[in-house]
Amino acid sequence: MARTEVQPDLFGAPAAPPAYVVPYAIAVNTLTRTLEMLQSARRWPWDPDMKAARMERNVPKMLAVLPPQEAADWRARIDAEAARLDAAA
């Protein structure tokens, strides 16, 4: 007797649920709090692991939600504070 292979359903399978997208208001609030924390600090307010989490993962995720011009403005302001804190270290 011949063995039959079952081909997966390529067109009828449900799509994966959409990835979570941070709401605009939450992104702006998060960026505002981050910038305020950096502006008030004399040195980096986080240990190296938390700094990496915030600056390398969290901030870019928040910036991705914003329109390009607004994201560029936030990026410039946050980068300026990061450069100041790096110089103070």
C-alpha positions as CSV (number, residue, x, y, z in Angstrom):
1,M,0.0,0.0,0.0
2,A,1.4,3.5,-0.9
3,R,2.0,5.9,1.8
4,T,0.4,9.3,1.3
5,E,1.9,12.5,2.6
6,V,-0.3,15.2,3.9
7,Q,0.6,18.6,2.5
8,P,0.1,21.5,4.9
9,D,-2.7,24.0,4.0
10,L,-0.8,26.9,2.6
11,F,-3.7,29.3,2.1
12,G,-6.4,28.4,4.6
13,A,-4.3,28.4,7.8
14,P,-4.9,31.3,10.1
15,A,-2.3,34.1,10.1
16,A,-0.1,34.7,13.1
17,P,-1.5,37.3,15.5
18,P,-0.2,40.8,14.8
19,A,2.9,41.9,16.7
20,Y,2.4,44.3,19.5
21,V,2.8,47.9,18.4
22,V,3.4,50.4,21.2
23,P,0.7,53.1,21.2
24,Y,1.9,56.6,20.2
25,A,1.0,58.1,23.6
26,I,2.9,55.5,25.5
27,A,6.0,55.9,23.3
28,V,6.0,59.7,23.8
29,N,5.5,59.3,27.6
30,T,8.3,56.8,27.8
31,L,10.7,59.0,25.7
32,T,9.7,62.1,27.8
33,R,10.5,60.3,31.1
34,T,13.7,58.9,29.7
35,L,14.9,62.3,28.5
36,E,13.9,64.0,31.8
37,M,15.9,61.4,33.7
38,L,18.9,61.8,31.6
39,Q,18.7,65.6,31.8
40,S,18.6,65.6,35.6
41,A,21.4,63.1,36.0
42,R,25.1,64.0,36.6
43,R,26.1,60.5,35.6
44,W,24.4,57.6,34.0
45,P,21.4,56.7,36.2
46,W,21.5,53.0,35.3
47,D,24.0,50.2,35.6
48,P,25.5,49.0,32.3
49,D,22.9,46.3,31.8
50,M,20.0,48.6,32.4
51,K,21.7,51.3,30.2
52,A,21.9,48.8,27.4
53,A,18.3,47.8,27.8
54,R,17.0,51.3,27.8
55,M,19.3,52.9,25.2
56,E,19.7,50.0,22.8
57,R,16.4,48.3,22.9
58,N,13.7,50.5,24.6
59,V,14.5,53.9,23.0
60,P,14.7,52.5,19.4
61,K,11.4,50.6,19.9
62,M,9.7,53.8,21.1
63,L,11.2,55.9,18.2
64,A,9.9,53.4,15.7
65,V,6.4,54.3,16.5
66,L,6.8,58.0,15.8
67,P,6.8,59.8,12.4
68,P,10.3,60.1,11.0
69,Q,10.8,63.8,11.7
70,E,9.6,63.5,15.3
71,A,11.7,60.4,15.8
72,A,14.8,62.3,14.5
73,D,14.1,65.1,17.0
74,W,13.8,62.8,19.9
75,R,16.9,60.8,18.8
76,A,19.0,64.0,18.6
77,R,17.8,65.2,22.1
78,I,18.5,61.8,23.7
79,D,21.8,61.4,21.9
80,A,22.9,64.8,23.2
81,E,22.2,63.8,26.8
82,A,23.9,60.5,26.3
83,A,27.0,62.2,24.9
84,R,27.0,64.6,28.0
85,L,26.8,61.7,30.4
86,D,29.4,59.7,28.5
87,A,31.8,62.7,28.8
88,A,31.1,63.0,32.5
89,A,32.0,59.4,33.1
